[in-house]
Amino acid sequence: MAQSLFKTTTCGISFHDQTRHLSRSLSFSSSLSTFPHRTMDMNAVKCVIGVDQNTRGRLIVKSKTDFDELGVDISLSPRVNAVKPSRTVAITDQATALVQAGVPVIRLAAGEPDFDTPSVIAEAGINAIREGHTRYTPNAGSLELRQAICHKLKEENGISYTPDQVVISNGAKQSIAQAVLAVCSPGDEVIVPAPFWVSYPEMARLADATPVILPTSISDDFLLDPKLLEATITERSRLLILCSPSNPTGSVYPKELLEEIAQIVAKHPRLLVISDEIYEHIIYAPATHTSFASLPGMWDRTLTVNGFSKAFAMTGWRLGYIAGPKHFIAACGKIQSQLTSGASSISQKAGVAALGLGYAGGEAVSIMVKAFRERRDYLVKSFREIDGVKISEPKGAFYLFIDFSIYYGREAEGFGKIEDSESLCRYLLEKGQVALVPGSAFGDDTCIRISYAASLPTLQAAVERIKKALISITSAALV
């Protein structure tokens, strides 16, 4: 009974909005099966007993639970309830748990380089501890690192900033979230090309904004069609989020296409752009990176986000930054001052060392990029050998976003029907013991994301397992 309720709870709510003299109704279905059942008392959930509206018009759904005896209201904010948990994090955690339980799962779900942080950077962090750089830095980050970032952006990206136009955060994810919160008002629209990084739409929802998803095509290398963008923009459009090189597709926007997009953006004074450039150094020639803020007329309306996690293999150091016009950056800093304050002083010292490695990260980064390219070439060649599978060869980052939809609708022996990207990923995890991320998490259910941030032998073993599992689907379909 409780298990059934968890999966199908549905409520209908009607209320009168006194501020607008309107009667409104809400209906929603809560698929609670995605909650961590093992950590919850299933018998605690009994039934919904009422709905109240407080003086601000906020709806409060009251549940009768075993906790009532303690007088605890366990309801959550509607804003939080609207946000979906990160699918990439969930799948990575699941795969890790299986490995810890002794299951030989190959994990290709996480967006994390498999290399160690370059020794020069690591030593800088160690020395920071030994030399006593263990106290708070200014909220926006140390002046030393902000100056180094300004130098990097000028020399490598052709965009000029002063230190007070930079805020350093605990990773680029925090930088993006703060930017969305800083500039969006309730009802604003955030334009997100799909496939997208899983967090973009959820960040918009946290800001009470509406994500507007623009589809792209694998035949166009998953690049945004400027005509579609132009047709989508409304007076409510506040943000366009671009990611190049892209997670999850590895696509790189050529300068000519960005210039077309910039011309459209320029027609709409209210429209700003977040340019997520976290993968800029992981790029494969002849592709080149162009910072959106470097285009004519775009500096004033672009918030450039970057960091150290991907190119410098510093995911655990949690260090990212945002640069842009002072008015917007100051607002990001204000939010950060009330959330986390400044990033780790130790990580910031390591960041200075990273930027001191040379243009585009110097030899340390080029060695990693060379390895990523070799892995990409192997995977592209291997998966192109499978009939019906569609691939757009990535120009950057370390992901393949492959169209496996030819297998949808087929039966897998001992598993059932492959309905979509999620069921195919579950099948590959159970049958092939390879952890991948369904494309539905990124807004394109036809594809699956494969991270090649793993050694070549590991990737070779994964390909062998995947092909074997797919053959089983094909064989079952022919029976």
C-alpha positions in Angstrom: 0.0 0.0 0.0 2.7 2.5 1.0 4.9 1.4 -1.9 2.0 2.0 -4.3 1.3 5.4 -2.8 4.9 6.4 -3.2 4.6 5.9 -7.0 1.3 7.4 -7.7 0.5 10.2 -5.3 -1.6 12.8 -7.1 -3.2 15.9 -5.8 -5.7 18.4 -7.1 -5.8 21.9 -5.6 -8.1 24.8 -6.1 -7.6 28.3 -4.5 -8.6 31.9 -4.9 -5.9 34.4 -5.8 -7.0 37.5 -4.0 -4.3 39.7 -5.5 -5.6 39.1 -9.1 -9.2 38.1 -8.3 -8.7 34.8 -10.1 -9.6 31.2 -9.2 -6.7 28.9 -10.0 -6.3 25.2 -9.8 -3.2 23.1 -9.6 -2.8 19.5 -10.3 0.4 17.5 -10.1 1.6 14.0 -10.1 4.5 13.1 -7.9 6.6 10.2 -9.1 8.2 9.5 -5.8 9.8 6.3 -7.0 13.0 8.3 -7.7 13.4 9.1 -4.0 16.0 7.1 -2.1 13.6 4.5 -0.7 16.2 2.6 1.3 16.9 5.7 3.5 13.2 6.4 4.2 10.6 4.8 6.3 8.0 3.7 3.7 5.3 3.4 6.4 5.8 7.0 7.3 3.9 8.2 4.2 0.1 7.9 4.9 -2.0 10.4 3.1 -2.4 14.1 2.2 -4.8 15.6 4.7 -5.1 19.2 3.6 -3.9 22.3 1.7 -3.5 25.7 3.2 -2.8 29.1 1.7 -0.8 31.5 3.8 -1.0 35.3 3.6 1.5 35.4 0.8 -0.5 33.0 -1.4 1.9 30.2 -0.9 0.4 26.7 -1.0 1.3 24.4 1.8 0.5 20.7 1.3 0.1 19.0 4.6 0.8 15.3 4.9 -0.3 13.0 7.8 2.8 11.1 8.8 4.2 9.2 11.7 6.2 12.4 12.4 3.0 14.3 13.3 3.3 13.0 16.9 6.5 15.0 17.2 4.9 18.1 15.7 7.3 18.3 12.8 6.3 19.7 9.4 8.4 17.9 6.9 7.1 19.7 3.8 9.7 21.2 1.4 9.8 24.4 -0.6 7.9 24.3 -3.9 11.0 25.6 -5.6 13.0 22.7 -4.4 10.2 20.2 -5.3 10.3 21.6 -8.8 14.0 20.8 -9.2 15.1 17.3 -10.5 18.1 15.7 -9.0 21.2 15.4 -11.2 21.0 12.2 -13.2 24.7 12.1 -13.9 25.5 12.3 -10.2 22.9 9.7 -9.4 24.2 7.2 -12.0 27.8 7.8 -11.0 26.9 7.1 -7.4 25.0 4.0 -8.3 27.9 2.7 -10.4 30.4 3.5 -7.5 28.2 1.6 -5.1 28.1 -1.5 -7.4 31.9 -1.4 -7.7 32.3 -1.2 -3.9 29.9 -4.2 -3.6 32.3 -6.2 -5.8 30.5 -5.8 -9.2 33.0 -5.2 -11.9 31.2 -2.2 -13.4 33.1 0.0 -15.9 32.1 3.6 -15.1 31.8 5.9 -18.1 29.2 8.2 -16.6 31.1 10.9 -14.8 32.5 14.0 -16.4 35.8 13.8 -14.6 39.3 13.4 -16.1 41.0 10.3 -15.1 44.4 12.0 -14.8 46.0 13.2 -11.6 46.3 16.9 -11.1 49.6 18.0 -12.6 52.4 17.9 -10.0 53.2 21.6 -10.2 49.7 22.5 -9.3 49.5 19.9 -6.5 52.7 21.1 -5.0 51.4 24.7 -5.0 48.4 23.5 -2.9 50.7 21.6 -0.5 53.0 24.6 -0.2 49.9 26.8 0.5 49.1 24.7 3.6 52.7 24.6 4.7 53.1 28.4 4.3 50.0 29.2 6.3 47.7 30.2 3.4 44.8 28.6 5.2 42.6 31.6 6.1 39.7 33.2 4.4 40.4 35.1 1.1 38.2 38.0 0.0 34.7 36.9 -1.0 35.5 37.4 -4.7 38.7 35.5 -4.5 42.4 36.5 -3.9 43.6 39.4 -5.9 46.5 37.3 -7.1 44.3 34.8 -8.7 41.8 37.3 -10.1 44.8 39.2 -11.7 46.0 35.9 -13.2 42.5 35.2 -14.6 42.4 38.6 -16.2 45.7 38.0 -17.8 44.6 34.6 -19.1 41.3 36.0 -20.5 43.2 38.8 -22.3 46.0 36.7 -23.7 44.0 33.5 -24.6 40.5 34.7 -25.2 40.9 38.3 -26.4 38.6 39.8 -23.7 39.7 42.4 -21.2 38.6 42.5 -17.5 39.8 44.1 -14.3 39.9 42.1 -11.0 36.7 43.7 -9.8 34.9 42.1 -12.8 35.8 38.6 -11.7 34.3 36.4 -8.9 36.0 33.1 -8.0 33.7 30.4 -6.8 33.6 26.8 -5.6 33.5 25.4 -9.1 32.0 26.7 -12.4 28.7 25.2 -11.4 28.3 27.7 -8.5 29.4 30.5 -10.9 26.6 29.6 -13.3 23.9 29.2 -10.6 24.7 32.5 -9.1 24.6 34.2 -12.4 21.2 32.8 -13.2 19.9 33.8 -9.7 21.4 37.3 -10.1 19.8 38.3 -13.4 16.5 36.3 -13.6 13.2 37.4 -12.2 10.1 35.1 -11.8 8.6 34.5 -15.2 11.8 35.2 -17.1 12.8 32.7 -19.8 16.2 31.0 -20.0 16.9 29.6 -23.5 18.9 26.4 -23.4 19.9 24.5 -26.6 19.5 20.7 -26.3 21.3 18.5 -25.7 22.2 20.4 -22.5 24.2 20.0 -19.4 21.7 18.6 -16.9 22.0 21.5 -14.4 21.0 24.4 -16.7 17.2 23.9 -16.7 17.2 23.2 -13.0 19.2 26.3 -12.2 16.5 28.3 -14.1 13.8 26.7 -12.1 15.6 27.5 -8.8 15.5 31.2 -10.0 11.7 30.9 -10.6 12.5 31.3 -14.3 11.3 29.0 -17.1 13.7 27.0 -19.1 13.0 27.1 -22.9 14.6 24.1 -24.6 15.7 24.5 -28.2 16.3 21.1 -30.0 19.3 20.6 -32.2 20.0 17.7 -34.6 22.8 15.2 -34.8 23.0 15.8 -38.5 23.9 19.4 -37.7 26.5 18.4 -35.1 24.1 19.4 -32.3 24.6 23.1 -33.1 21.9 25.7 -32.5 20.1 26.9 -35.6 20.1 30.8 -35.5 16.7 30.9 -37.2 15.2 28.8 -34.5 16.7 31.0 -31.8 15.3 34.1 -33.5 11.9 32.6 -33.6 12.0 31.6 -30.0 13.0 34.9 -28.3 10.2 36.8 -26.6 10.0 39.9 -24.3 10.4 37.4 -21.4 13.7 36.0 -22.7 16.5 36.9 -20.3 19.3 34.4 -20.7 20.8 32.3 -23.5 23.1 29.6 -22.2 25.8 28.4 -24.6 28.4 25.7 -23.9 31.3 25.2 -26.3 32.9 22.8 -26.3 29.7 21.1 -25.3 28.8 18.7 -22.5 27.3 16.3 -23.5 28.0 16.3 -27.3 31.6 17.5 -27.6 30.4 20.0 -30.3 32.3 23.2 -30.8 30.7 26.3 -32.2 32.6 27.7 -35.1 33.2 31.5 -35.0 31.0 32.1 -38.0 28.0 30.5 -36.3 28.6 32.4 -33.0 28.7 35.7 -35.0 25.2 34.8 -36.5 23.9 34.2 -33.0 25.5 37.4 -31.7 23.7 39.4 -34.4 20.4 38.0 -33.2 21.2 38.6 -29.5 22.1 42.2 -30.3 18.5 42.9 -31.4 17.2 42.2 -28.0 18.5 44.6 -25.3 17.1 42.4 -22.4 18.8 39.2 -23.5 22.1 38.2 -21.8 24.4 35.3 -22.6 26.1 32.9 -20.2 29.0 31.4 -22.1 30.2 28.2 -20.4 33.7 27.7 -21.5 34.9 25.1 -19.0 36.1 22.7 -21.7 37.9 25.3 -23.9 41.3 23.7 -23.7 40.1 20.2 -24.4 39.6 20.8 -28.1 40.9 18.9 -31.2 42.4 20.7 -34.2 41.4 22.0 -36.6 38.6 23.1 -34.3 39.3 26.3 -32.4 37.6 28.0 -29.5 36.0 31.4 -29.6 34.8 33.3 -26.5 31.4 34.8 -27.1 32.3 38.0 -25.2 35.1 38.6 -27.8 32.5 39.1 -30.6 31.5 42.7 -31.5 29.0 44.2 -29.1 28.8 41.1 -26.9 31.1 42.1 -24.0 28.5 44.1 -22.3 25.9 41.3 -22.3 28.1 38.2 -21.8 28.9 36.4 -18.5 31.9 34.2 -19.2 32.3 31.1 -17.0 35.3 28.9 -16.8 37.3 26.9 -14.2 40.0 24.5 -13.5 38.2 21.1 -13.1 38.4 19.8 -16.6 41.5 21.1 -18.4 43.7 20.8 -15.3 42.2 17.7 -13.8 41.2 19.6 -10.6 37.6 18.4 -10.1 38.1 17.9 -6.4 39.7 21.3 -5.8 36.4 23.0 -6.6 37.5 26.1 -8.3 35.8 28.1 -11.0 35.1 31.7 -12.0 32.9 34.2 -13.8 33.9 37.4 -15.6 31.7 40.1 -17.0 30.4 43.6 -16.6 30.9 44.9 -13.0 27.1 45.4 -12.3 26.3 41.8 -12.9 29.5 40.4 -11.3 28.9 42.4 -8.2 25.4 40.8 -7.9 27.0 37.4 -8.2 29.4 38.3 -5.5 26.6 39.5 -3.3 24.9 36.1 -3.6 28.1 34.2 -2.9 28.8 36.3 0.2 25.6 35.0 1.7 26.0 31.4 0.6 29.6 30.2 0.8 31.9 33.2 0.9 35.2 32.8 -1.0 36.6 29.6 -2.4 39.3 27.6 -0.7 42.4 29.6 -0.2 44.5 26.5 -0.8 42.7 25.8 -4.1 43.2 29.4 -5.2 47.0 29.1 -4.7 46.8 25.9 -6.9 44.8 27.9 -9.4 47.5 30.5 -9.7 50.0 27.7 -10.4 47.7 26.2 -13.1 47.5 29.5 -14.9 51.2 29.7 -14.7 51.8 26.5 -16.8 51.7 28.5 -20.0 49.4 29.2 -22.9 46.3 26.9 -22.8 47.8 25.0 -19.9 51.1 24.3 -21.5 52.6 20.8 -22.0 50.7 19.3 -19.0 47.3 20.0 -20.6 48.5 19.1 -24.2 49.5 15.6 -23.0 46.0 15.0 -21.6 44.3 16.4 -24.7 46.4 14.1 -26.9 45.3 11.1 -24.9 41.6 12.2 -25.0 41.9 12.6 -28.8 43.3 9.1 -29.1 40.5 7.7 -27.1 37.9 9.6 -29.1 39.3 8.3 -32.4 39.1 4.7 -31.1 35.5 5.0 -29.9 34.3 6.8 -33.0 35.8 4.0 -35.2 34.5 1.2 -33.0 30.9 2.5 -32.8 30.7 3.3 -36.5 31.1 -0.4 -37.0 27.6 -1.0 -35.6 24.9 -0.8 -38.2 22.2 1.9 -37.5 24.1 3.8 -34.9 24.6 7.5 -35.6 27.6 9.5 -34.4 28.6 13.2 -34.6 32.3 13.2 -34.1 33.1 15.4 -31.1 35.4 18.4 -31.7 36.2 18.9 -28.0 35.5 17.8 -24.4 35.6 14.1 -23.6 32.1 12.8 -24.4 30.5 10.9 -27.2 26.7 11.4 -27.6 25.6 8.5 -29.7 22.2 7.8 -31.3 21.2 4.3 -30.3 17.5 4.7 -31.0 17.6 1.9 -33.6 17.4 -0.5 -30.7 14.3 1.1 -29.2 11.2 -1.1 -29.3 13.3 -4.3 -29.4 13.1 -7.1 -26.8 16.2 -8.0 -24.8 16.2 -11.5 -23.5 15.8 -11.7 -19.7 15.2 -7.9 -19.5 12.2 -6.9 -21.5 11.6 -4.2 -24.1 14.1 -1.4 -24.7 11.8 1.6 -24.6 14.1 4.5 -24.5 17.6 5.7 -23.5 17.0 5.1 -19.9 16.0 1.5 -20.3 18.9 0.9 -22.7 21.3 2.3 -20.1 19.7 0.1 -17.4 20.1 -2.9 -19.7 23.8 -2.1 -20.5 24.4 -1.7 -16.8 22.8 -5.1 -15.9 23.9 -7.1 -19.0 27.2 -5.4 -19.9 28.1 -3.9 -16.5 28.9 -0.6 -18.2 27.6 2.6 -16.6 26.5 5.3 -19.1 24.1 8.2 -18.9 20.7 8.2 -20.8 20.3 11.0 -23.3 16.9 11.9 -21.7 18.9 13.5 -18.9 20.3 15.9 -21.4 17.1 16.6 -23.3 17.6 14.1 -26.2 16.2 10.7 -25.6 17.6 9.2 -28.8 21.2 9.2 -27.5 23.4 8.0 -24.8 26.4 9.9 -23.4 29.7 8.0 -23.1 32.5 9.7 -21.2 36.0 8.7 -22.5 37.7 10.1 -19.4 39.1 6.6 -18.8 42.2 4.7 -20.0 42.2 3.2 -23.5 42.3 -0.4 -22.1 39.2 0.4 -20.0 37.4 1.8 -23.0 38.4 -1.2 -25.1 36.9 -3.5 -22.5 33.7 -1.3 -22.3 33.3 -1.4 -26.1 33.6 -5.2 -26.1 30.9 -5.4 -23.4 28.5 -3.0 -25.1 28.8 -4.6 -28.5 28.2 -8.1 -26.9 25.1 -6.7 -25.1 23.7 -5.1 -28.2 24.2 -8.3 -30.2 21.9 -10.0 -27.7 19.2 -7.4 -28.4 19.5 -7.9 -32.1 19.5 -11.7 -31.8 16.4 -11.5 -29.5 14.6 -9.3 -32.1 15.3 -11.7 -34.9 13.9 -14.7 -33.0 
